[in-house]
Amino acid sequence: MNPIVRALLIVLSWTCVSGSNHAAELPDTAASLAPRDLIAALAALRQPYAERPTDSDITGRIVLCYVGLCLSGSVNELASFGPWLDHARTLVKERLAARGGKPPQSWAEAKPELWVAWLGGDAQAAMAGLNAWPEAAKDPLGRALLACARRERGALTDRDGPWARMALLWDGEEVPEAANDPRLDLLQVHLAPIGHGGGPVACEPSVRQWVADVAWMLRSRELTDAVAVPHLQALAAALGADKEEKDRSTLERAIEHAARRAPVIDVQVLAAALEALDAALDGPGGLDGKVRTFVGLGDVARWLADRSVRVLWLAMSERGWSETAVNTLAKPLAARCPAWPATARLTMGGDVATGPVAEHERLVVLLTNELTAPHRLSPRRSAALLAVVMRGPRVEESSRLLALLDQRLGPDEPAVLGWLGETAAKQQLLTLLAARLRYAVANGYRDLDAVWYASRVEPGPLLDLTGLTPNATWI
């Protein structure tokens, strides 16, 4: 039986402690990129880790679960949903310390750490590691990483598994039946075209999945029935399901079923989901405390909160960003959930430059709060909304907000450039990103836009692209 399927059968909810002390029964973390599968795998690895916390195979699988959870959305927003990259980096540092600072001694040991290096924008470290281990060429995850680091598909095919299919989608390749592949993250599948100027984005499926995932989060044993059930009942009522049911599992299944069929781009549905997240954001994280769970209620809530920015954008895109959509969806949602920064973006309509000044001012206040003490948005996700400020009438606030962002995130965060680079270039604000651009070029972050922006800030020799061929991602 597929280890991921077995983990899902064993783990009655994603907060159960499960797993095995036999290495042969550890979950295959390369088998799926579907977020629920990866979260179930993290739960299944708790007991093995508790028994052998220095086992590099176990910690490597945990890191790869976190990496898989980072691979969502378009290629320009890597690792910007949830705390997963931070968790992966913590474990990589611990693995390095356990080796006494020595480099990995095998490809299996190097693989998860090279993925984390690439997620941090260090393509040179990823390429050097791949070149050092011939075994990488025989491993589907090695070939997928090579394709991502070089921004070209090479010998990768869609038959190499879900990680390969993910890399091909980002490269603008056709991947048959990707939207129906249960091993992939639906949000990643539908947003992949954004990174290479592809066709229209399918909006509603990702909104449906997010609503269902919020209900799934409410199954957590870290929430009492007194907290979880009212939020499940509110979601059920908004979707037209049975709101009188009191059993958590039954409610969650009813919501999952309704979310596939009922209208979800609806004020009541979206507001109920955001309010449910508010009840869970202060939950524990997987690396908190002495006993590690690797994925806690707070982690999942923060992941879904970050995804809400993109999901709400998709909801408005489905409605065409019309004045009617602003009046019937954006404004009522902002009135009910005013503390959520993404709602300020929605009320600006399709053209943020001409959006209401009051909404820009509200967004500046909310972002200041989030960057000072992150709660509803991670700093990486706040960068997406900082780009909105840069394009609006409060552009003078950009340098102050970016200074707050820089206190939270170092230069090894490609998603920040993904969000802010183009806007900063158009608004003559590239100097605010000078340190990040310098790091990107120095570490081989092979995005030609970043290279061009860096040359405008600090004219000098261009990045050596010898041996690389252009592709759709660069056009």
C-alpha positions in Angstrom: 0.0 0.0 0.0 1.2 3.5 -0.8 2.7 4.8 2.5 0.8 8.1 2.2 -2.5 6.3 1.9 -1.5 4.2 4.9 -0.7 7.3 6.8 -4.1 8.8 6.0 -5.8 5.6 7.2 -3.8 5.5 10.4 -4.1 9.2 11.1 -7.8 9.8 12.0 -7.1 13.5 12.1 -3.9 15.3 11.2 -3.1 16.0 14.8 -3.0 12.4 15.9 0.3 10.9 16.9 1.1 8.0 14.6 3.8 6.3 12.7 6.1 3.3 13.0 9.5 2.5 14.3 10.4 0.5 11.3 12.3 2.4 8.6 10.6 0.4 5.9 7.2 1.7 7.0 8.2 5.4 7.1 5.9 7.4 4.8 7.2 8.0 1.3 7.4 11.8 1.3 8.1 11.9 -2.5 4.8 10.2 -3.3 2.6 13.2 -3.2 2.6 17.0 -3.1 -1.0 17.3 -2.0 -0.9 19.3 1.2 -3.1 17.0 3.2 -0.9 14.0 2.3 2.2 15.9 3.4 0.6 17.0 6.7 -0.5 13.4 7.3 3.1 12.3 6.6 4.4 14.8 9.1 2.0 13.3 11.7 3.1 9.8 10.8 6.8 10.8 11.4 6.2 12.0 15.0 6.7 8.7 16.8 9.7 7.6 14.7 11.4 11.0 15.4 10.6 10.7 19.1 12.4 7.4 19.1 15.4 8.4 16.9 15.6 12.2 16.8 19.1 12.1 15.3 18.2 9.7 12.4 19.0 11.7 9.3 16.6 9.6 7.2 13.7 10.6 9.5 14.7 14.3 9.7 15.3 14.4 5.9 11.8 13.1 5.3 10.4 15.7 7.6 12.3 18.5 5.8 11.0 17.2 2.4 7.4 17.4 3.7 8.0 21.0 4.6 9.6 21.6 1.2 6.6 20.0 -0.5 4.3 22.4 1.4 6.4 25.3 0.1 5.9 24.3 -3.5 2.6 26.0 -4.1 1.2 28.8 -6.2 3.2 30.3 -9.1 6.9 30.0 -9.4 7.2 33.7 -8.2 5.6 33.0 -4.8 7.6 30.1 -3.6 7.3 29.3 0.1 5.1 32.3 0.8 2.2 30.3 2.2 2.6 29.4 5.9 5.6 28.7 8.2 7.0 25.7 6.3 10.3 27.2 5.0 11.1 28.5 8.5 10.5 25.0 9.9 12.6 23.4 7.2 15.5 25.8 7.8 15.4 25.1 11.6 15.8 21.3 10.9 18.5 21.8 8.3 20.5 23.8 10.9 20.0 21.0 13.4 21.1 18.4 10.9 24.3 20.4 10.2 25.0 20.8 13.9 24.5 17.0 14.4 27.2 16.4 11.7 29.6 18.7 13.5 29.4 21.2 10.6 30.5 18.7 8.0 28.8 18.5 4.6 26.3 15.7 3.8 27.9 12.3 3.3 25.4 10.9 0.8 22.9 12.1 -1.8 20.0 11.0 0.5 21.4 13.3 3.2 22.0 16.1 0.8 18.7 16.1 -1.1 16.4 17.8 1.4 19.0 20.4 2.2 19.6 21.3 -1.4 15.9 21.8 -1.9 15.9 24.2 1.1 18.9 26.1 -0.4 17.1 26.5 -3.7 13.9 27.7 -1.9 16.1 30.4 -0.3 17.3 31.6 -3.7 20.7 29.9 -3.6 20.6 28.2 -7.0 24.4 28.0 -7.0 24.4 25.9 -3.9 21.7 23.7 -5.3 23.6 23.2 -8.6 26.9 22.5 -6.8 25.2 19.9 -4.7 23.5 18.2 -7.7 26.8 18.1 -9.5 28.5 16.5 -6.5 26.2 13.6 -6.4 25.8 11.5 -9.6 22.9 9.7 -7.9 20.8 12.8 -8.3 20.3 12.2 -12.0 18.6 8.9 -11.2 16.3 10.3 -8.5 13.0 12.0 -9.7 13.4 14.6 -6.9 17.0 15.2 -8.1 15.9 15.7 -11.7 13.0 17.9 -10.5 15.4 20.1 -8.5 17.8 20.4 -11.5 14.9 21.6 -13.7 13.9 24.1 -11.0 17.4 25.4 -10.4 18.3 25.7 -14.1 14.8 26.9 -15.1 14.7 24.4 -17.9 13.1 20.9 -18.1 16.1 18.9 -19.4 15.2 15.2 -19.4 12.3 15.6 -17.0 9.0 14.0 -18.0 5.5 14.0 -16.4 6.0 10.3 -15.8 8.7 11.1 -13.1 6.0 11.7 -10.4 4.3 14.6 -8.8 7.5 16.7 -8.1 8.4 16.4 -11.8 4.9 17.4 -12.8 5.1 20.4 -10.5 8.4 21.5 -12.1 7.0 21.1 -15.6 4.0 23.1 -14.8 6.2 26.0 -13.6 8.2 25.7 -16.8 5.0 26.3 -18.9 4.8 22.7 -20.1 1.5 20.8 -20.7 0.9 18.2 -18.0 -2.0 15.9 -18.9 -4.8 15.8 -16.4 -2.8 17.9 -13.8 -6.0 19.4 -12.4 -7.3 15.9 -11.7 -4.1 14.6 -10.2 -4.7 14.0 -6.5 -1.0 14.1 -5.8 -0.7 17.8 -6.7 -1.7 21.0 -4.9 -4.7 22.4 -6.7 -3.6 25.9 -6.0 -0.2 25.3 -7.6 -1.8 23.6 -10.6 -4.1 26.6 -11.3 -1.6 29.4 -10.6 1.4 27.9 -12.4 0.5 29.8 -15.7 1.0 33.1 -14.0 4.8 32.6 -13.7 5.3 32.2 -17.5 2.6 34.4 -19.0 0.3 31.4 -19.6 -3.4 31.3 -20.3 -6.3 32.2 -18.0 -6.3 31.0 -14.4 -9.1 28.7 -13.2 -10.3 30.5 -10.1 -13.3 28.7 -8.5 -11.6 25.3 -7.9 -9.0 26.8 -5.6 -11.6 28.7 -3.6 -13.6 25.5 -3.1 -10.5 23.6 -2.0 -9.6 26.4 0.5 -13.0 26.4 2.0 -12.9 22.6 2.4 -9.4 22.8 3.9 -10.6 25.3 6.6 -13.3 22.8 7.6 -10.7 20.1 7.6 -8.5 22.2 9.9 -11.4 22.4 12.4 -11.1 18.7 13.0 -7.9 19.3 14.9 -7.8 17.9 18.4 -6.1 21.1 19.5 -9.5 22.7 19.2 -12.3 21.9 21.7 -15.8 21.0 20.4 -17.0 24.2 22.0 -14.8 26.2 19.7 -14.8 24.1 16.5 -18.4 23.0 16.2 -19.9 26.6 16.0 -17.5 27.5 13.2 -18.3 24.3 11.4 -22.0 24.9 11.8 -21.5 28.5 10.4 -19.7 27.1 7.4 -22.4 24.5 6.9 -25.2 27.0 7.1 -23.4 29.3 4.6 -23.0 26.4 2.2 -26.6 25.2 2.6 -25.6 22.0 4.5 -27.1 20.7 7.7 -26.2 23.3 10.3 -27.9 21.5 13.2 -25.5 18.6 13.2 -23.1 18.6 16.2 -20.6 15.8 15.4 -17.4 17.4 14.2 -16.5 14.6 11.7 -20.0 14.6 10.2 -20.0 18.3 9.9 -16.6 18.4 8.2 -17.7 15.7 5.7 -20.9 17.6 4.9 -18.9 20.8 4.3 -16.4 19.0 2.1 -19.3 17.7 0.0 -21.1 21.0 -0.2 -17.9 22.9 -1.0 -17.6 20.9 -4.2 -21.1 21.9 -5.4 -22.6 24.9 -3.6 -21.6 28.5 -4.5 -18.5 29.4 -2.5 -17.7 32.9 -3.9 -20.1 34.3 -1.4 -19.8 36.7 1.5 -21.2 34.4 4.1 -19.0 31.4 3.1 -15.8 33.4 2.8 -16.4 35.3 6.1 -17.2 32.1 8.0 -14.0 30.7 6.8 -11.9 33.7 7.8 -13.6 33.7 11.2 -12.8 30.1 11.7 -9.2 30.9 11.0 -9.2 33.6 13.6 -10.2 31.0 16.2 -7.1 28.9 15.3 -4.3 31.3 14.5 -3.0 31.2 18.1 -2.8 27.5 18.1 0.6 25.8 18.8 3.2 25.3 16.1 4.8 22.0 15.2 8.2 23.0 16.5 7.0 24.7 19.7 7.8 23.2 23.0 10.0 20.3 24.0 7.8 17.6 22.3 7.7 18.3 18.6 4.6 17.5 16.6 6.0 19.0 13.3 2.6 20.3 12.3 0.3 22.0 14.8 -3.0 23.8 14.6 -1.3 27.2 14.4 0.8 26.1 11.5 -2.2 24.9 9.4 -4.2 28.0 10.3 -1.3 30.3 9.3 -0.9 28.4 6.1 -4.6 28.8 5.2 -4.5 32.5 6.3 -1.7 33.1 3.9 -3.5 31.3 1.1 -6.6 33.5 1.8 -4.8 36.4 0.1 -4.6 34.5 -3.1 -8.0 32.8 -2.7 -9.8 36.1 -2.2 -8.0 37.5 -5.2 -9.2 34.5 -7.2 -12.8 35.0 -5.9 -12.8 38.6 -7.2 -11.2 37.6 -10.4 -14.0 35.1 -11.0 -16.4 38.0 -10.6 -14.4 40.1 -13.0 -13.4 42.8 -10.5 -16.5 44.7 -11.6 -18.1 47.5 -9.6 -20.9 45.1 -8.8 -18.4 42.6 -7.4 -16.9 45.3 -5.3 -20.2 46.4 -3.9 -21.7 42.9 -3.4 -18.7 40.9 -2.4 -15.6 43.0 -1.5 -17.3 45.7 0.7 -19.6 43.4 2.7 -16.7 41.0 3.3 -14.4 43.9 4.4 -17.2 45.1 6.7 -17.5 41.7 8.4 -13.8 40.9 8.5 -12.1 44.3 8.7 -8.9 43.1 10.4 -7.9 40.9 7.4 -5.5 42.9 5.2 -6.6 41.2 2.0 -10.1 42.6 2.3 -8.7 46.1 1.8 -7.2 45.0 -1.5 -10.5 43.7 -2.7 -12.3 46.9 -2.1 -9.9 48.8 -4.3 -11.3 47.1 -7.4 -9.3 46.1 -10.5 -7.1 49.2 -10.6 -5.4 49.7 -7.3 -3.9 53.0 -8.4 -7.4 54.5 -8.6 -8.8 52.7 -5.6 -10.3 54.6 -2.7 -7.6 56.4 -0.7 -9.3 55.3 2.5 -8.8 51.7 1.6 -5.1 52.3 0.8 -4.8 54.0 4.2 -6.5 51.0 5.9 -4.2 48.6 4.1 -1.1 50.6 5.3 -2.4 50.4 8.9 -3.1 46.7 8.7 0.3 45.9 7.1 2.1 48.0 9.7 0.4 45.9 12.4 1.2 42.6 10.6 4.8 43.4 10.0 5.3 44.6 13.5 3.6 41.6 15.1 2.6 39.0 12.4 -0.7 37.4 13.2 -3.0 37.0 10.2 -0.3 37.1 7.5 3.3 35.9 7.4 5.9 38.5 6.4 6.4 36.8 3.1 2.7 37.1 2.3 2.6 40.7 3.5 5.1 41.5 0.7 2.3 40.7 -1.8 0.2 43.4 -0.3 3.1 45.8 0.0 3.3 45.7 -3.8 -0.3 47.2 -3.7 0.9 50.0 -1.5 3.7 50.7 -3.9 1.2 51.2 -6.8 -1.2 53.4 -4.9 -1.6 56.9 -3.5 0.3 56.1 -0.3 3.4 55.1 -2.1 5.5 57.2 0.3 4.8 54.6 3.0 6.7 51.9 0.9 10.1 52.6 2.4 8.9 52.4 6.0 6.9 49.2 5.4 9.8 47.6 3.5 12.1 48.5 6.5 9.7 46.6 8.7 9.7 43.7 6.3 13.6 43.6 6.2 13.6 43.3 10.0 11.5 40.1 9.5 13.1 38.5 6.4 16.7 38.3 5.2 17.7 38.6 1.6 17.4 34.9 1.0 13.6 35.2 0.2 13.0 35.0 -3.6 9.2 35.4 -3.1 9.8 39.0 -1.9 11.5 39.9 -5.2 8.7 37.9 -7.0 6.1 40.2 -5.4 8.0 43.5 -5.4 10.5 43.5 -8.2 8.3 44.5 -11.2 6.3 47.1 -9.1 9.4 48.7 -7.6 10.9 49.0 -11.1 7.8 50.7 -12.5 7.6 53.0 -9.5 11.3 53.9 -9.5 11.8 52.3 -6.1 14.4 49.6 -7.0 17.0 51.1 -4.6 14.8 49.9 -1.7 15.5 46.3 -2.9 19.2 46.8 -3.6 20.4 44.3 -0.9 17.9 41.6 -2.0 18.9 42.1 -5.7 22.6 41.9 -4.8 22.0 38.6 -3.0 19.9 37.2 -5.8 22.6 37.8 -8.5 25.5 36.7 -6.3 23.7 33.4 -5.5 22.7 32.5 -9.0 19.0 33.3 -8.7 18.4 32.8 -12.4 15.5 35.1 -13.1 16.4 37.5 -15.9 14.1 40.2 -14.5 16.0 40.2 -11.2 19.3 40.4 -13.1 18.0 43.4 -15.1 16.7 45.1 -12.0 20.0 44.6 -10.3 21.9 46.1 -13.2 19.7 49.2 -13.0 20.5 49.6 -9.3 24.2 48.8 -9.5 25.4 48.9 -13.2 28.2 46.3 -13.7 28.9 42.9 -15.4 25.7 40.9 -16.1 25.2 37.5 -14.7 27.0 34.8 -16.6 24.3 32.7 -18.3 26.7 30.5 -20.3 25.3 27.1 -21.0 21.7 28.1 -20.2 19.0 28.3 -22.8 16.1 30.7 -22.7 12.6 29.4 -22.2 9.1 30.6 -21.8 9.7 31.4 -18.1 12.1 34.1 -19.1 10.1 35.7 -21.9 
